[in-house]
């Protein structure tokens, strides 16, 4: 099955670490990163979609962050 996650975080090194951790677990970048202003928090936020092929069949109970 193919899994999809959208990672987001404030524009700090924490975002880069989150994406790096996903890449090191076998996730692959999907599309371009995004960058937007979060008016509620008053900060810029980054986002990046990642995908991963794993064995099995999808169900909503799949814990994407544990894959």
mmJSON file of the N, C-alpha and C atoms, coordinates in Angstrom:
{"data_MODEL":{"atom_site":{
"group_PDB":["ATOM","ATOM","ATOM","ATOM","ATOM","ATOM","ATOM","ATOM","ATOM","ATOM","ATOM","ATOM","ATOM","ATOM","ATOM","ATOM","ATOM","ATOM","ATOM","ATOM","ATOM","ATOM","ATOM","ATOM","ATOM","ATOM","ATOM","ATOM","ATOM","ATOM","ATOM","ATOM","ATOM","ATOM","ATOM","ATOM","ATOM","ATOM","ATOM","ATOM","ATOM","ATOM","ATOM","ATOM","ATOM","ATOM","ATOM","ATOM","ATOM","ATOM","ATOM","ATOM","ATOM","ATOM","ATOM","ATOM","ATOM","ATOM","ATOM","ATOM","ATOM","ATOM","ATOM","ATOM","ATOM","ATOM","ATOM","ATOM","ATOM","ATOM","ATOM","ATOM","ATOM","ATOM","ATOM","ATOM","ATOM","ATOM","ATOM","ATOM","ATOM","ATOM","ATOM","ATOM","ATOM","ATOM","ATOM","ATOM","ATOM","ATOM","ATOM","ATOM","ATOM","ATOM","ATOM","ATOM","ATOM","ATOM","ATOM","ATOM","ATOM","ATOM","ATOM","ATOM","ATOM","ATOM","ATOM","ATOM","ATOM","ATOM","ATOM","ATOM","ATOM","ATOM","ATOM","ATOM","ATOM","ATOM","ATOM","ATOM","ATOM","ATOM","ATOM","ATOM","ATOM","ATOM","ATOM","ATOM","ATOM","ATOM","ATOM","ATOM","ATOM","ATOM","ATOM","ATOM","ATOM","ATOM","ATOM","ATOM","ATOM","ATOM","ATOM","ATOM","ATOM","ATOM","ATOM","ATOM","ATOM","ATOM","ATOM","ATOM","ATOM","ATOM","ATOM","ATOM","ATOM","ATOM","ATOM","ATOM","ATOM","ATOM","ATOM","ATOM","ATOM","ATOM","ATOM","ATOM","ATOM","ATOM","ATOM","ATOM","ATOM","ATOM","ATOM","ATOM","ATOM","ATOM","ATOM","ATOM","ATOM","ATOM","ATOM","ATOM","ATOM","ATOM","ATOM","ATOM","ATOM","ATOM","ATOM","ATOM","ATOM","ATOM","ATOM","ATOM","ATOM","ATOM","ATOM","ATOM","ATOM"],
"id":[1,2,3,4,5,6,7,8,9,10,11,12,13,14,15,16,17,18,19,20,21,22,23,24,25,26,27,28,29,30,31,32,33,34,35,36,37,38,39,40,41,42,43,44,45,46,47,48,49,50,51,52,53,54,55,56,57,58,59,60,61,62,63,64,65,66,67,68,69,70,71,72,73,74,75,76,77,78,79,80,81,82,83,84,85,86,87,88,89,90,91,92,93,94,95,96,97,98,99,100,101,102,103,104,105,106,107,108,109,110,111,112,113,114,115,116,117,118,119,120,121,122,123,124,125,126,127,128,129,130,131,132,133,134,135,136,137,138,139,140,141,142,143,144,145,146,147,148,149,150,151,152,153,154,155,156,157,158,159,160,161,162,163,164,165,166,167,168,169,170,171,172,173,174,175,176,177,178,179,180,181,182,183,184,185,186,187,188,189,190,191,192,193,194,195,196,197,198,199,200,201],
"type_symbol":["N","C","C","N","C","C","N","C","C","N","C","C","N","C","C","N","C","C","N","C","C","N","C","C","N","C","C","N","C","C","N","C","C","N","C","C","N","C","C","N","C","C","N","C","C","N","C","C","N","C","C","N","C","C","N","C","C","N","C","C","N","C","C","N","C","C","N","C","C","N","C","C","N","C","C","N","C","C","N","C","C","N","C","C","N","C","C","N","C","C","N","C","C","N","C","C","N","C","C","N","C","C","N","C","C","N","C","C","N","C","C","N","C","C","N","C","C","N","C","C","N","C","C","N","C","C","N","C","C","N","C","C","N","C","C","N","C","C","N","C","C","N","C","C","N","C","C","N","C","C","N","C","C","N","C","C","N","C","C","N","C","C","N","C","C","N","C","C","N","C","C","N","C","C","N","C","C","N","C","C","N","C","C","N","C","C","N","C","C","N","C","C","N","C","C","N","C","C","N","C","C"],
"label_atom_id":["N","CA","C","N","CA","C","N","CA","C","N","CA","C","N","CA","C","N","CA","C","N","CA","C","N","CA","C","N","CA","C","N","CA","C","N","CA","C","N","CA","C","N","CA","C","N","CA","C","N","CA","C","N","CA","C","N","CA","C","N","CA","C","N","CA","C","N","CA","C","N","CA","C","N","CA","C","N","CA","C","N","CA","C","N","CA","C","N","CA","C","N","CA","C","N","CA","C","N","CA","C","N","CA","C","N","CA","C","N","CA","C","N","CA","C","N","CA","C","N","CA","C","N","CA","C","N","CA","C","N","CA","C","N","CA","C","N","CA","C","N","CA","C","N","CA","C","N","CA","C","N","CA","C","N","CA","C","N","CA","C","N","CA","C","N","CA","C","N","CA","C","N","CA","C","N","CA","C","N","CA","C","N","CA","C","N","CA","C","N","CA","C","N","CA","C","N","CA","C","N","CA","C","N","CA","C","N","CA","C","N","CA","C","N","CA","C","N","CA","C","N","CA","C","N","CA","C","N","CA","C","N","CA","C"],
"label_alt_id":[null,null,null,null,null,null,null,null,null,null,null,null,null,null,null,null,null,null,null,null,null,null,null,null,null,null,null,null,null,null,null,null,null,null,null,null,null,null,null,null,null,null,null,null,null,null,null,null,null,null,null,null,null,null,null,null,null,null,null,null,null,null,null,null,null,null,null,null,null,null,null,null,null,null,null,null,null,null,null,null,null,null,null,null,null,null,null,null,null,null,null,null,null,null,null,null,null,null,null,null,null,null,null,null,null,null,null,null,null,null,null,null,null,null,null,null,null,null,null,null,null,null,null,null,null,null,null,null,null,null,null,null,null,null,null,null,null,null,null,null,null,null,null,null,null,null,null,null,null,null,null,null,null,null,null,null,null,null,null,null,null,null,null,null,null,null,null,null,null,null,null,null,null,null,null,null,null,null,null,null,null,null,null,null,null,null,null,null,null,null,null,null,null,null,null,null,null,null,null,null,null],
"label_comp_id":["UNK","UNK","UNK","UNK","UNK","UNK","UNK","UNK","UNK","UNK","UNK","UNK","UNK","UNK","UNK","UNK","UNK","UNK","UNK","UNK","UNK","UNK","UNK","UNK","UNK","UNK","UNK","UNK","UNK","UNK","UNK","UNK","UNK","UNK","UNK","UNK","UNK","UNK","UNK","UNK","UNK","UNK","UNK","UNK","UNK","UNK","UNK","UNK","UNK","UNK","UNK","UNK","UNK","UNK","UNK","UNK","UNK","UNK","UNK","UNK","UNK","UNK","UNK","UNK","UNK","UNK","UNK","UNK","UNK","UNK","UNK","UNK","UNK","UNK","UNK","UNK","UNK","UNK","UNK","UNK","UNK","UNK","UNK","UNK","UNK","UNK","UNK","UNK","UNK","UNK","UNK","UNK","UNK","UNK","UNK","UNK","UNK","UNK","UNK","UNK","UNK","UNK","UNK","UNK","UNK","UNK","UNK","UNK","UNK","UNK","UNK","UNK","UNK","UNK","UNK","UNK","UNK","UNK","UNK","UNK","UNK","UNK","UNK","UNK","UNK","UNK","UNK","UNK","UNK","UNK","UNK","UNK","UNK","UNK","UNK","UNK","UNK","UNK","UNK","UNK","UNK","UNK","UNK","UNK","UNK","UNK","UNK","UNK","UNK","UNK","UNK","UNK","UNK","UNK","UNK","UNK","UNK","UNK","UNK","UNK","UNK","UNK","UNK","UNK","UNK","UNK","UNK","UNK","UNK","UNK","UNK","UNK","UNK","UNK","UNK","UNK","UNK","UNK","UNK","UNK","UNK","UNK","UNK","UNK","UNK","UNK","UNK","UNK","UNK","UNK","UNK","UNK","UNK","UNK","UNK","UNK","UNK","UNK","UNK","UNK","UNK"],
"label_asym_id":["A","A","A","A","A","A","A","A","A","A","A","A","A","A","A","A","A","A","A","A","A","A","A","A","A","A","A","A","A","A","A","A","A","A","A","A","A","A","A","A","A","A","A","A","A","A","A","A","A","A","A","A","A","A","A","A","A","A","A","A","A","A","A","A","A","A","A","A","A","A","A","A","A","A","A","A","A","A","A","A","A","A","A","A","A","A","A","A","A","A","A","A","A","A","A","A","A","A","A","A","A","A","A","A","A","A","A","A","A","A","A","A","A","A","A","A","A","A","A","A","A","A","A","A","A","A","A","A","A","A","A","A","A","A","A","A","A","A","A","A","A","A","A","A","A","A","A","A","A","A","A","A","A","A","A","A","A","A","A","A","A","A","A","A","A","A","A","A","A","A","A","A","A","A","A","A","A","A","A","A","A","A","A","A","A","A","A","A","A","A","A","A","A","A","A","A","A","A","A","A","A"],
"label_entity_id":["1","1","1","1","1","1","1","1","1","1","1","1","1","1","1","1","1","1","1","1","1","1","1","1","1","1","1","1","1","1","1","1","1","1","1","1","1","1","1","1","1","1","1","1","1","1","1","1","1","1","1","1","1","1","1","1","1","1","1","1","1","1","1","1","1","1","1","1","1","1","1","1","1","1","1","1","1","1","1","1","1","1","1","1","1","1","1","1","1","1","1","1","1","1","1","1","1","1","1","1","1","1","1","1","1","1","1","1","1","1","1","1","1","1","1","1","1","1","1","1","1","1","1","1","1","1","1","1","1","1","1","1","1","1","1","1","1","1","1","1","1","1","1","1","1","1","1","1","1","1","1","1","1","1","1","1","1","1","1","1","1","1","1","1","1","1","1","1","1","1","1","1","1","1","1","1","1","1","1","1","1","1","1","1","1","1","1","1","1","1","1","1","1","1","1","1","1","1","1","1","1"],
"label_seq_id":[1,1,1,2,2,2,3,3,3,4,4,4,5,5,5,6,6,6,7,7,7,8,8,8,9,9,9,10,10,10,11,11,11,12,12,12,13,13,13,14,14,14,15,15,15,16,16,16,17,17,17,18,18,18,19,19,19,20,20,20,21,21,21,22,22,22,23,23,23,24,24,24,25,25,25,26,26,26,27,27,27,28,28,28,29,29,29,30,30,30,31,31,31,32,32,32,33,33,33,34,34,34,35,35,35,36,36,36,37,37,37,38,38,38,39,39,39,40,40,40,41,41,41,42,42,42,43,43,43,44,44,44,45,45,45,46,46,46,47,47,47,48,48,48,49,49,49,50,50,50,51,51,51,52,52,52,53,53,53,54,54,54,55,55,55,56,56,56,57,57,57,58,58,58,59,59,59,60,60,60,61,61,61,62,62,62,63,63,63,64,64,64,65,65,65,66,66,66,67,67,67],
"pdbx_PDB_ins_code":[null,null,null,null,null,null,null,null,null,null,null,null,null,null,null,null,null,null,null,null,null,null,null,null,null,null,null,null,null,null,null,null,null,null,null,null,null,null,null,null,null,null,null,null,null,null,null,null,null,null,null,null,null,null,null,null,null,null,null,null,null,null,null,null,null,null,null,null,null,null,null,null,null,null,null,null,null,null,null,null,null,null,null,null,null,null,null,null,null,null,null,null,null,null,null,null,null,null,null,null,null,null,null,null,null,null,null,null,null,null,null,null,null,null,null,null,null,null,null,null,null,null,null,null,null,null,null,null,null,null,null,null,null,null,null,null,null,null,null,null,null,null,null,null,null,null,null,null,null,null,null,null,null,null,null,null,null,null,null,null,null,null,null,null,null,null,null,null,null,null,null,null,null,null,null,null,null,null,null,null,null,null,null,null,null,null,null,null,null,null,null,null,null,null,null,null,null,null,null,null,null],
"Cartn_x":[0.839,0.0,0.885,0.354,1.08,0.495,1.367,0.965,1.309,0.543,0.734,0.686,1.595,1.592,1.891,1.333,1.684,2.317,3.582,4.322,4.285,4.032,4.05,4.634,5.145,5.811,6.107,6.304,6.769,8.084,8.387,9.6,10.822,11.213,12.405,13.14,14.241,14.973,14.15,13.146,12.287,11.616,11.225,10.612,11.61,12.823,13.849,14.133,14.163,14.397,13.241,12.014,10.842,10.899,11.215,11.314,12.498,13.634,14.814,14.526,13.834,13.488,12.607,11.643,10.77,11.576,12.482,13.305,14.161,14.665,15.502,14.701,13.372,12.502,11.955,12.462,12.074,10.988,10.49,9.512,10.217,9.473,10.027,9.25,9.946,9.286,8.269,7.146,6.093,5.67,6.031,5.697,6.638,6.278,7.1,6.692,7.611,7.251,6.353,5.643,4.803,5.286,4.901,5.342,4.214,3.678,2.548,2.588,1.91,1.839,0.669,0.919,-0.112,-0.497,-1.604,-2.022,-2.378,-2.917,-3.305,-2.094,-0.975,0.237,1.226,1.015,1.924,3.28,3.334,4.603,4.437,5.559,5.561,5.58,4.884,4.838,5.266,5.934,6.393,5.573,5.444,4.774,5.419,5.374,5.93,5.174,4.688,4.048,5.12,4.902,5.789,4.943,5.504,4.818,5.762,5.16,5.963,5.175,5.847,5.268,5.587,4.567,4.753,3.84,4.179,3.311,2.014,0.992,-0.262,-1.362,-2.502,-3.654,-4.009,-4.462,-4.773,-6.044,-6.002,-7.194,-6.969,-8.026,-7.859,-7.102,-6.936,-6.203,-4.69,-4.199,-2.754,-2.165,-1.152,-0.451,0.658,0.373,1.306,2.667,2.712,3.973,4.835,4.251,5.013,5.531,5.226,5.635,7.039],
"Cartn_y":[-1.17,0.0,1.236,2.306,3.572,4.456,4.968,5.841,7.285,8.197,9.636,10.347,11.276,12.147,13.568,14.526,15.925,16.423,16.761,17.233,18.751,19.329,20.785,21.176,22.373,22.858,24.34,25.053,26.43,26.454,27.598,27.741,27.842,26.693,26.588,25.317,25.046,23.813,22.58,22.716,21.575,20.992,21.85,21.352,20.513,21.013,20.269,18.928,18.911,17.659,16.685,17.192,16.336,15.672,16.459,15.916,14.96,15.319,14.454,13.113,13.13,11.883,11.01,11.61,10.843,10.235,11.011,10.502,9.327,9.398,8.322,7.091,7.211,6.055,5.503,6.005,5.474,6.245,7.328,8.165,8.931,9.296,10.063,11.354,12.414,13.69,13.539,14.235,14.2,15.638,16.14,17.516,18.513,19.767,20.852,21.214,21.761,22.228,23.463,23.74,24.933,25.819,27.068,28.056,29.073,29.257,30.171,30.838,31.966,32.699,32.174,31.818,31.389,32.619,33.254,34.501,34.291,33.129,32.868,32.861,32.309,32.237,33.36,34.034,35.102,34.612,33.412,32.84,32.262,32.078,31.365,29.87,29.093,27.631,26.988,25.843,25.063,23.775,23.237,21.962,21.175,19.85,18.97,17.655,17.239,15.933,14.872,13.695,12.552,11.309,10.353,9.096,7.926,6.748,5.555,4.315,3.385,2.081,1.096,0.418,-0.595,-1.777,-2.965,-4.109,-3.969,-4.681,-4.699,-3.944,-3.868,-3.163,-2.0,-0.932,0.269,0.106,0.684,0.872,2.157,2.81,4.073,3.904,2.67,2.43,2.449,2.514,2.54,3.776,3.59,4.698,5.182,6.229,6.676,7.057,7.694,8.115,6.964,5.779,4.605,3.775,4.169,3.399,3.742],
"Cartn_z":[0.0,0.0,0.0,-0.491,-0.505,0.589,1.454,2.545,2.216,2.775,2.553,3.896,4.082,5.264,4.814,5.542,5.326,6.611,6.533,7.696,7.719,8.887,9.001,10.353,10.379,11.599,11.407,12.514,12.413,11.643,11.032,10.231,11.147,11.691,12.531,12.11,12.761,12.438,12.789,13.645,14.0,12.76,11.82,10.583,9.792,9.649,8.914,9.586,10.901,11.625,11.419,11.393,11.188,9.807,8.774,7.416,7.317,7.899,7.87,8.543,9.668,10.361,9.469,8.784,7.889,6.737,6.148,5.047,5.509,6.711,7.233,7.631,7.686,7.924,6.614,5.478,4.185,3.456,4.026,3.346,2.239,1.177,0.067,-0.093,-0.486,-0.723,-1.846,-1.703,-2.728,-3.009,-4.166,-4.507,-3.857,-4.007,-3.491,-2.061,-1.303,0.039,-0.053,1.039,1.103,2.238,2.168,3.143,3.266,4.464,4.631,6.003,6.1,7.353,8.177,9.425,10.365,11.183,10.798,11.445,12.91,13.253,14.64,15.566,15.076,15.896,15.582,14.451,14.054,13.592,12.997,12.532,11.129,10.46,9.176,9.473,8.638,8.789,7.48,7.602,6.454,6.379,5.185,5.007,3.884,4.008,2.98,2.994,1.835,1.707,1.518,2.109,1.943,1.701,0.955,0.666,0.932,1.136,1.405,0.989,0.325,-0.025,1.085,1.604,2.645,2.333,2.836,2.622,3.433,3.017,3.754,3.041,3.711,3.164,4.076,3.472,4.231,5.068,6.24,7.071,7.855,8.282,9.036,10.358,10.826,12.062,11.881,10.63,10.369,11.048,11.842,12.507,11.581,10.812,9.792,10.345,11.495,12.077,12.549,12.69,13.135,11.969,10.774,9.602,9.171],
"occupancy":[1.0,1.0,1.0,1.0,1.0,1.0,1.0,1.0,1.0,1.0,1.0,1.0,1.0,1.0,1.0,1.0,1.0,1.0,1.0,1.0,1.0,1.0,1.0,1.0,1.0,1.0,1.0,1.0,1.0,1.0,1.0,1.0,1.0,1.0,1.0,1.0,1.0,1.0,1.0,1.0,1.0,1.0,1.0,1.0,1.0,1.0,1.0,1.0,1.0,1.0,1.0,1.0,1.0,1.0,1.0,1.0,1.0,1.0,1.0,1.0,1.0,1.0,1.0,1.0,1.0,1.0,1.0,1.0,1.0,1.0,1.0,1.0,1.0,1.0,1.0,1.0,1.0,1.0,1.0,1.0,1.0,1.0,1.0,1.0,1.0,1.0,1.0,1.0,1.0,1.0,1.0,1.0,1.0,1.0,1.0,1.0,1.0,1.0,1.0,1.0,1.0,1.0,1.0,1.0,1.0,1.0,1.0,1.0,1.0,1.0,1.0,1.0,1.0,1.0,1.0,1.0,1.0,1.0,1.0,1.0,1.0,1.0,1.0,1.0,1.0,1.0,1.0,1.0,1.0,1.0,1.0,1.0,1.0,1.0,1.0,1.0,1.0,1.0,1.0,1.0,1.0,1.0,1.0,1.0,1.0,1.0,1.0,1.0,1.0,1.0,1.0,1.0,1.0,1.0,1.0,1.0,1.0,1.0,1.0,1.0,1.0,1.0,1.0,1.0,1.0,1.0,1.0,1.0,1.0,1.0,1.0,1.0,1.0,1.0,1.0,1.0,1.0,1.0,1.0,1.0,1.0,1.0,1.0,1.0,1.0,1.0,1.0,1.0,1.0,1.0,1.0,1.0,1.0,1.0,1.0,1.0,1.0,1.0,1.0,1.0,1.0],
"B_iso_or_equiv":[0.0,0.0,0.0,0.0,0.0,0.0,0.0,0.0,0.0,0.0,0.0,0.0,0.0,0.0,0.0,0.0,0.0,0.0,0.0,0.0,0.0,0.0,0.0,0.0,0.0,0.0,0.0,0.0,0.0,0.0,0.0,0.0,0.0,0.0,0.0,0.0,0.0,0.0,0.0,0.0,0.0,0.0,0.0,0.0,0.0,0.0,0.0,0.0,0.0,0.0,0.0,0.0,0.0,0.0,0.0,0.0,0.0,0.0,0.0,0.0,0.0,0.0,0.0,0.0,0.0,0.0,0.0,0.0,0.0,0.0,0.0,0.0,0.0,0.0,0.0,0.0,0.0,0.0,0.0,0.0,0.0,0.0,0.0,0.0,0.0,0.0,0.0,0.0,0.0,0.0,0.0,0.0,0.0,0.0,0.0,0.0,0.0,0.0,0.0,0.0,0.0,0.0,0.0,0.0,0.0,0.0,0.0,0.0,0.0,0.0,0.0,0.0,0.0,0.0,0.0,0.0,0.0,0.0,0.0,0.0,0.0,0.0,0.0,0.0,0.0,0.0,0.0,0.0,0.0,0.0,0.0,0.0,0.0,0.0,0.0,0.0,0.0,0.0,0.0,0.0,0.0,0.0,0.0,0.0,0.0,0.0,0.0,0.0,0.0,0.0,0.0,0.0,0.0,0.0,0.0,0.0,0.0,0.0,0.0,0.0,0.0,0.0,0.0,0.0,0.0,0.0,0.0,0.0,0.0,0.0,0.0,0.0,0.0,0.0,0.0,0.0,0.0,0.0,0.0,0.0,0.0,0.0,0.0,0.0,0.0,0.0,0.0,0.0,0.0,0.0,0.0,0.0,0.0,0.0,0.0,0.0,0.0,0.0,0.0,0.0,0.0],
"pdbx_formal_charge":[null,null,null,null,null,null,null,null,null,null,null,null,null,null,null,null,null,null,null,null,null,null,null,null,null,null,null,null,null,null,null,null,null,null,null,null,null,null,null,null,null,null,null,null,null,null,null,null,null,null,null,null,null,null,null,null,null,null,null,null,null,null,null,null,null,null,null,null,null,null,null,null,null,null,null,null,null,null,null,null,null,null,null,null,null,null,null,null,null,null,null,null,null,null,null,null,null,null,null,null,null,null,null,null,null,null,null,null,null,null,null,null,null,null,null,null,null,null,null,null,null,null,null,null,null,null,null,null,null,null,null,null,null,null,null,null,null,null,null,null,null,null,null,null,null,null,null,null,null,null,null,null,null,null,null,null,null,null,null,null,null,null,null,null,null,null,null,null,null,null,null,null,null,null,null,null,null,null,null,null,null,null,null,null,null,null,null,null,null,null,null,null,null,null,null,null,null,null,null,null,null],
"auth_seq_id":[1,1,1,2,2,2,3,3,3,4,4,4,5,5,5,6,6,6,7,7,7,8,8,8,9,9,9,10,10,10,11,11,11,12,12,12,13,13,13,14,14,14,15,15,15,16,16,16,17,17,17,18,18,18,19,19,19,20,20,20,21,21,21,22,22,22,23,23,23,24,24,24,25,25,25,26,26,26,27,27,27,28,28,28,29,29,29,30,30,30,31,31,31,32,32,32,33,33,33,34,34,34,35,35,35,36,36,36,37,37,37,38,38,38,39,39,39,40,40,40,41,41,41,42,42,42,43,43,43,44,44,44,45,45,45,46,46,46,47,47,47,48,48,48,49,49,49,50,50,50,51,51,51,52,52,52,53,53,53,54,54,54,55,55,55,56,56,56,57,57,57,58,58,58,59,59,59,60,60,60,61,61,61,62,62,62,63,63,63,64,64,64,65,65,65,66,66,66,67,67,67],
"auth_comp_id":["UNK","UNK","UNK","UNK","UNK","UNK","UNK","UNK","UNK","UNK","UNK","UNK","UNK","UNK","UNK","UNK","UNK","UNK","UNK","UNK","UNK","UNK","UNK","UNK","UNK","UNK","UNK","UNK","UNK","UNK","UNK","UNK","UNK","UNK","UNK","UNK","UNK","UNK","UNK","UNK","UNK","UNK","UNK","UNK","UNK","UNK","UNK","UNK","UNK","UNK","UNK","UNK","UNK","UNK","UNK","UNK","UNK","UNK","UNK","UNK","UNK","UNK","UNK","UNK","UNK","UNK","UNK","UNK","UNK","UNK","UNK","UNK","UNK","UNK","UNK","UNK","UNK","UNK","UNK","UNK","UNK","UNK","UNK","UNK","UNK","UNK","UNK","UNK","UNK","UNK","UNK","UNK","UNK","UNK","UNK","UNK","UNK","UNK","UNK","UNK","UNK","UNK","UNK","UNK","UNK","UNK","UNK","UNK","UNK","UNK","UNK","UNK","UNK","UNK","UNK","UNK","UNK","UNK","UNK","UNK","UNK","UNK","UNK","UNK","UNK","UNK","UNK","UNK","UNK","UNK","UNK","UNK","UNK","UNK","UNK","UNK","UNK","UNK","UNK","UNK","UNK","UNK","UNK","UNK","UNK","UNK","UNK","UNK","UNK","UNK","UNK","UNK","UNK","UNK","UNK","UNK","UNK","UNK","UNK","UNK","UNK","UNK","UNK","UNK","UNK","UNK","UNK","UNK","UNK","UNK","UNK","UNK","UNK","UNK","UNK","UNK","UNK","UNK","UNK","UNK","UNK","UNK","UNK","UNK","UNK","UNK","UNK","UNK","UNK","UNK","UNK","UNK","UNK","UNK","UNK","UNK","UNK","UNK","UNK","UNK","UNK"],
"auth_asym_id":["A","A","A","A","A","A","A","A","A","A","A","A","A","A","A","A","A","A","A","A","A","A","A","A","A","A","A","A","A","A","A","A","A","A","A","A","A","A","A","A","A","A","A","A","A","A","A","A","A","A","A","A","A","A","A","A","A","A","A","A","A","A","A","A","A","A","A","A","A","A","A","A","A","A","A","A","A","A","A","A","A","A","A","A","A","A","A","A","A","A","A","A","A","A","A","A","A","A","A","A","A","A","A","A","A","A","A","A","A","A","A","A","A","A","A","A","A","A","A","A","A","A","A","A","A","A","A","A","A","A","A","A","A","A","A","A","A","A","A","A","A","A","A","A","A","A","A","A","A","A","A","A","A","A","A","A","A","A","A","A","A","A","A","A","A","A","A","A","A","A","A","A","A","A","A","A","A","A","A","A","A","A","A","A","A","A","A","A","A","A","A","A","A","A","A","A","A","A","A","A","A"],
"auth_atom_id":["N","CA","C","N","CA","C","N","CA","C","N","CA","C","N","CA","C","N","CA","C","N","CA","C","N","CA","C","N","CA","C","N","CA","C","N","CA","C","N","CA","C","N","CA","C","N","CA","C","N","CA","C","N","CA","C","N","CA","C","N","CA","C","N","CA","C","N","CA","C","N","CA","C","N","CA","C","N","CA","C","N","CA","C","N","CA","C","N","CA","C","N","CA","C","N","CA","C","N","CA","C","N","CA","C","N","CA","C","N","CA","C","N","CA","C","N","CA","C","N","CA","C","N","CA","C","N","CA","C","N","CA","C","N","CA","C","N","CA","C","N","CA","C","N","CA","C","N","CA","C","N","CA","C","N","CA","C","N","CA","C","N","CA","C","N","CA","C","N","CA","C","N","CA","C","N","CA","C","N","CA","C","N","CA","C","N","CA","C","N","CA","C","N","CA","C","N","CA","C","N","CA","C","N","CA","C","N","CA","C","N","CA","C","N","CA","C","N","CA","C","N","CA","C","N","CA","C","N","CA","C","N","CA","C"],
"pdbx_PDB_model_num":[1,1,1,1,1,1,1,1,1,1,1,1,1,1,1,1,1,1,1,1,1,1,1,1,1,1,1,1,1,1,1,1,1,1,1,1,1,1,1,1,1,1,1,1,1,1,1,1,1,1,1,1,1,1,1,1,1,1,1,1,1,1,1,1,1,1,1,1,1,1,1,1,1,1,1,1,1,1,1,1,1,1,1,1,1,1,1,1,1,1,1,1,1,1,1,1,1,1,1,1,1,1,1,1,1,1,1,1,1,1,1,1,1,1,1,1,1,1,1,1,1,1,1,1,1,1,1,1,1,1,1,1,1,1,1,1,1,1,1,1,1,1,1,1,1,1,1,1,1,1,1,1,1,1,1,1,1,1,1,1,1,1,1,1,1,1,1,1,1,1,1,1,1,1,1,1,1,1,1,1,1,1,1,1,1,1,1,1,1,1,1,1,1,1,1,1,1,1,1,1,1]
}}}
